[in-house]
Amino acid sequence: MYRFLLKLFRKKTHIKAQDPMKKYLIVGLGNIGEKYENTRHNIGFKVLDYFANQESLTFETQKLGDITTYKLKGRTFILLKPNTYMNLSGKAVLYWLTKEKIPLENLLVITDDLNLPFGSIRLKTKGSDGGHNGLKDIQDKLNTTKYNRFRFGISDVFSKGRQVDYVLGEWTDEENKNLKERLDKSVELIKSFGLAGINNTMNAFNGK
């Protein structure tokens, strides 16, 4: 009888440890390479790098991206920076969702947004790609527009025909001064996503 109960306990413990509802895939979009490191388009990478630095985490290069894991109050956050380049981000997202058996509702994609003022935060549960090639590829690979995305505003203060130069340009001195507070807020949002859920997090952070 004792052996039976011990076996049952271990089985339940194993199931609990593997509970997919407590695992979250946080994907920061960006382009690999030193020349892209401090560009506006790489804010997804920058948010995750800042998160890792704050929590003393180390990224390791694995299949289709750099990965690190953070655990908080029974939740596991898998942070992913795809190394496929922006336009093929969906391949890495689909692979890691499948490999880690993470439900789609536990996916959060961090991306830049030209339509929001600098540093503005907008969390959404669905939507179009808005002309963003990274989001477009994720939508194509997942075959849905219903996935959570964290849009970080980079504003649109560029002259006609200079959008690409602006997006792939580096932050101004003024923007760099204000980035730390915005990155702190971004880390809080990611943790809230796992602990409080998407709806509570939207109410707490959107427009802040």
C-alpha positions as CSV (number, residue, x, y, z in Angstrom):
1,M,0.0,0.0,0.0
2,Y,2.8,2.4,0.9
3,R,4.6,1.7,-2.4
4,F,1.4,2.4,-4.3
5,L,0.8,5.7,-2.6
6,L,4.4,6.7,-3.1
7,K,4.2,5.9,-6.8
8,L,0.9,7.8,-7.1
9,F,2.5,10.8,-5.3
10,R,5.5,10.8,-7.6
11,K,3.2,10.6,-10.7
12,K,1.1,13.5,-9.5
13,T,4.2,15.5,-8.7
14,H,5.6,14.8,-12.2
15,I,2.4,15.9,-13.8
16,K,2.3,19.1,-11.8
17,A,5.9,19.9,-12.7
18,Q,5.1,19.5,-16.4
19,D,1.9,21.5,-16.3
20,P,1.9,23.4,-19.7
21,M,-0.4,26.1,-18.3
22,K,2.4,27.3,-16.1
23,K,5.0,27.6,-18.9
24,Y,5.2,30.8,-21.0
25,L,7.1,31.6,-24.2
26,I,8.3,35.2,-24.3
27,V,9.6,36.1,-27.7
28,G,11.6,39.3,-28.4
29,L,11.8,40.2,-32.1
30,G,15.0,41.5,-33.6
31,N,17.8,41.0,-36.1
32,I,21.0,39.2,-35.1
33,G,24.4,41.0,-35.5
34,E,26.2,43.8,-33.9
35,K,25.1,46.4,-36.4
36,Y,21.4,45.9,-35.4
37,E,22.0,45.7,-31.7
38,N,20.9,49.2,-30.7
39,T,18.4,49.8,-33.4
40,R,14.7,50.6,-32.8
41,H,13.6,47.5,-34.7
42,N,15.5,45.4,-32.1
43,I,13.5,46.5,-29.1
44,G,12.3,42.9,-28.6
45,F,15.9,41.7,-28.1
46,K,16.6,44.7,-25.9
47,V,13.7,44.1,-23.6
48,L,14.8,40.4,-23.1
49,D,18.5,41.3,-22.7
50,Y,17.5,43.8,-20.0
51,F,15.3,41.2,-18.3
52,A,18.1,38.7,-18.3
53,N,20.6,41.3,-16.9
54,Q,18.2,42.2,-14.1
55,E,17.7,38.6,-13.1
56,S,21.3,37.4,-13.7
57,L,20.2,35.1,-16.5
58,T,22.4,33.8,-19.3
59,F,21.3,33.2,-22.9
60,E,22.4,30.0,-24.6
61,T,22.3,29.5,-28.4
62,Q,20.1,26.6,-29.2
63,K,18.0,25.6,-32.3
64,L,16.7,28.7,-34.1
65,G,17.5,31.1,-31.3
66,D,19.1,32.2,-28.0
67,I,17.2,30.9,-25.0
68,T,17.2,31.4,-21.2
69,T,14.7,30.3,-18.5
70,Y,13.3,32.3,-15.6
71,K,11.2,30.8,-12.8
72,L,8.9,32.8,-10.6
73,K,6.2,31.6,-8.2
74,G,5.7,28.3,-9.9
75,R,5.8,29.7,-13.4
76,T,8.4,29.1,-16.0
77,F,9.2,31.9,-18.4
78,I,11.2,30.8,-21.5
79,L,12.8,33.8,-23.1
80,L,13.6,33.5,-26.8
81,K,15.5,35.7,-29.2
82,P,15.1,34.1,-32.6
83,N,18.3,34.0,-34.7
84,T,16.4,33.5,-38.0
85,Y,16.4,37.3,-38.7
86,M,13.2,39.2,-38.3
87,N,11.4,38.1,-41.5
88,L,11.6,34.4,-40.5
89,S,10.7,34.8,-36.8
90,G,7.7,32.5,-37.1
91,K,9.8,29.4,-37.6
92,A,11.5,29.8,-34.2
93,V,8.2,30.6,-32.5
94,L,6.5,27.6,-33.8
95,Y,9.4,25.3,-33.0
96,W,9.7,26.3,-29.4
97,L,6.0,26.4,-28.7
98,T,5.8,22.8,-30.0
99,K,9.0,21.6,-28.3
100,E,8.0,22.9,-24.9
101,K,4.3,22.0,-25.3
102,I,3.3,25.6,-24.5
103,P,-0.3,26.6,-25.3
104,L,-0.8,29.4,-27.7
105,E,-2.4,31.6,-25.1
106,N,0.9,31.5,-23.1
107,L,2.8,33.1,-26.0
108,L,3.8,36.7,-25.8
109,V,5.7,38.4,-28.7
110,I,7.5,41.7,-28.1
111,T,7.8,44.0,-31.1
112,D,8.4,47.6,-32.1
113,D,5.4,49.8,-33.2
114,L,5.7,52.9,-35.4
115,N,2.1,53.9,-34.6
116,L,2.7,54.4,-30.9
117,P,4.7,57.3,-29.3
118,F,8.1,56.4,-28.0
119,G,8.0,54.1,-25.0
120,S,4.2,53.6,-25.1
121,I,3.0,50.1,-24.2
122,R,0.1,48.3,-25.8
123,L,-0.7,44.7,-25.1
124,K,-3.1,42.9,-27.4
125,T,-4.5,39.4,-27.8
126,K,-4.9,39.6,-31.5
127,G,-4.6,41.8,-34.6
128,S,-3.1,42.3,-38.0
129,D,0.6,42.3,-38.6
130,G,0.4,46.1,-39.3
131,G,3.0,45.8,-42.0
132,H,5.6,44.3,-39.6
133,N,7.4,41.4,-41.4
134,G,8.2,39.6,-38.1
135,L,4.6,39.5,-37.1
136,K,3.6,38.6,-40.6
137,D,5.8,35.5,-40.6
138,I,4.5,34.5,-37.1
139,Q,1.0,34.8,-38.3
140,D,1.7,32.7,-41.3
141,K,3.5,29.9,-39.4
142,L,0.9,29.8,-36.6
143,N,-1.9,30.2,-39.1
144,T,-3.7,32.7,-36.8
145,T,-3.8,36.3,-35.8
146,K,-4.9,35.4,-32.3
147,Y,-1.7,35.5,-30.3
148,N,-0.6,37.9,-27.6
149,R,1.7,40.7,-28.7
150,F,3.4,43.4,-26.6
151,R,3.9,46.5,-28.8
152,F,6.6,48.9,-27.8
153,G,6.2,52.4,-29.3
154,I,9.1,53.8,-31.3
155,S,7.1,56.7,-32.8
156,D,7.1,57.8,-36.4
157,V,9.2,60.9,-36.5
158,F,10.8,60.3,-39.9
159,S,10.5,62.1,-43.2
160,K,8.7,60.6,-46.2
161,G,10.5,57.6,-47.7
162,R,12.8,57.2,-44.7
163,Q,10.9,54.6,-42.7
164,V,13.4,51.8,-43.2
165,D,16.3,54.1,-42.2
166,Y,14.4,55.2,-39.1
167,V,13.4,51.7,-38.0
168,L,16.9,50.4,-38.5
169,G,18.4,53.5,-37.0
170,E,19.8,53.8,-33.5
171,W,18.0,55.4,-30.5
172,T,18.7,59.2,-30.0
173,D,20.5,60.4,-26.9
174,E,17.1,61.6,-25.5
175,E,15.5,58.2,-26.1
176,N,18.4,56.4,-24.5
177,K,18.0,58.5,-21.4
178,N,14.3,57.4,-21.1
179,L,14.7,53.8,-22.1
180,K,15.7,52.4,-18.7
181,E,12.4,53.4,-17.1
182,R,10.5,51.9,-20.0
183,L,12.5,48.7,-19.9
184,D,11.8,48.4,-16.2
185,K,8.1,48.7,-17.0
186,S,8.4,46.1,-19.7
187,V,9.9,43.5,-17.3
188,E,7.1,44.2,-14.9
189,L,4.6,43.6,-17.7
190,I,6.2,40.2,-18.7
191,K,6.1,39.0,-15.1
192,S,2.5,40.1,-14.7
193,F,1.5,38.3,-17.9
194,G,2.5,35.0,-16.3
195,L,1.3,35.7,-12.8
196,A,-1.9,37.8,-13.3
197,G,-3.0,36.8,-16.8
198,I,-3.4,38.7,-20.1
199,N,-6.6,40.6,-19.2
200,N,-5.3,41.9,-15.9
201,T,-2.0,42.8,-17.4
202,M,-3.7,44.8,-20.2
203,N,-5.7,46.7,-17.7
204,A,-2.7,47.5,-15.6
205,F,-0.2,48.4,-18.3
206,N,-1.9,49.6,-21.5
207,G,-1.3,53.3,-22.0
208,K,1.1,53.5,-19.1
